[in-house]
Amino acid sequence: MKCVVVNGTEQKGCTYNLKEIFLDELKPRQLTEFYLPKDAPNYCTGCKLCFVKSETLCPHYQKVEPIWQAMLEADLIIFAYPVYVLRAPGHVKSLLDHLGVHWFAHRPDPRMFNKTAVIITQSIGAPNKEAQKDVKTCLNWLGVSRVKKIGFGMMEGVIWNEISEARRAKFERKIRKFARQFHDLTPANRSLKTKFIFQMCKMMQTLLSKKTPEGQELSPDLQHWIDNGWVVRK
Ligand SMILES: Cc1cc2nc3c(=O)[nH]c(=O)nc-3n(C[C@H](O)[C@H](O)[C@H](O)COP(=O)(O)O)c2cc1C
């Protein structure tokens, strides 16, 4: 199994240790890891060149492209990050902003449609759900139907080695059990939700196609939908 991990922290702390246990259980054949903020693109400037021309013109293309390519090649996409002020860390959101061009609303890549993704988060004690939401929403809009989540509350502290052995053993049991469901990974079926979003975007592109007169240059988005055979230009 090929895995890519987007680590939302460079600290070798709680997030890192939980993710390492997950990988130890999974034993992927091939592993590519990115560590944010080091490997994160700078904030999106809002230039919109990705949408109106090409993502290769993004000022942060050099940072985004290796992560995107690794996601396309992976069987399992893993996001592992701590909860910051009840949400995902800003550098994780900054990466997600740059992936907008590959959302259903723009130029989705069919290689994403049968993938599985995992979100691993932890906090001191705050609920993890809202922090997982941004990443889950982004993955669904990128076409990933199967997104599994697991969250932890450290409770005893935020320094991994200072957490009691009993509690760390409990975390280990929980994440190993969670990881075991990915041992025999099969391509995910497309969910009703992703099918619905795809159909809505297809309708939108079909309408745009009808409104674009013959001979006028097509938007990169519409051209992409035509090239993939999803919109037929009459
Ligand atoms: C900037 C910042 C904000 C945080 N916000 C929260 C929070 O809102 N709720 C919470 O329970 N923990 C919060 N934490 C704790 C983290 O979720 C995490 O438990 C801690 O950073 C240890 O993770 P690490 O060892 O992977 O760095 C925050 C930590 C940082 C650095």
The ligand as an ORCA input file, in Angstrom:
! r2SCAN-3c Opt
* xyz 0 1
  C      -1.486     27.248     19.263
  C      -2.102     26.086     19.965
  C      -3.461     26.051     20.158
  C      -4.056     24.985     20.817
  N      -5.393     24.979     21.012
  C      -5.976     23.961     21.673
  C      -7.392     23.979     21.918
  O      -8.111     24.873     21.505
  N      -7.920     22.955     22.627
  C      -7.155     21.908     23.112
  O      -7.708     21.042     23.749
  N      -5.824     21.870     22.858
  C      -5.212     22.870     22.177
  N      -3.864     22.840     21.932
  C      -3.079     21.624     22.281
  C      -2.867     20.759     21.029
  O      -4.073     20.322     20.488
  C      -1.971     19.542     21.288
  O      -2.561     18.716     22.240
  C      -0.608     19.934     21.758
  O      -0.077     20.941     20.931
  C       0.355     18.723     21.736
  O       0.465     18.211     20.438
  P       1.891     17.914     19.777
  O       2.704     17.205     20.812
  O       1.603     17.072     18.599
  O       2.509     19.240     19.420
  C      -3.243     23.905     21.286
  C      -1.872     23.945     21.066
  C      -1.287     25.014     20.422
  C       0.206     25.016     20.194
*
